[in-house]
């Protein structure tokens, strides 16, 4: 069975309709030093477990979502619209 992403606008859709854009990281302040920006741009932790990522519903509503995913099992627990803070949880 294909992995499904719960889109707050379109319902559960196959993951192939989406493009993963990366982790939801806190951006450094504009006046932060070079070291902070170097870490933000080039260095990433590779966490195991629950994580939030930006996904774009490329072949659907074209909205940006924050998807909550477990990096170890790839299980998706929910998603929310970035702009509207509208969220959807996976119901099993």
BELNOR-V517718 format. One record per helix or strand of 3 or more residues. SS is the DSSP state (H for helix, E for strand). FROM is the first residue (numbers start at 1). TO is the last residue. If there is no record, write none. Layout:
SS,FROM,TO
SS,FROM,TO
This chain:
E,4,7
E,11,14
H,15,17
E,19,23
H,34,42
E,50,56
E,64,70
E,76,81
E,87,89
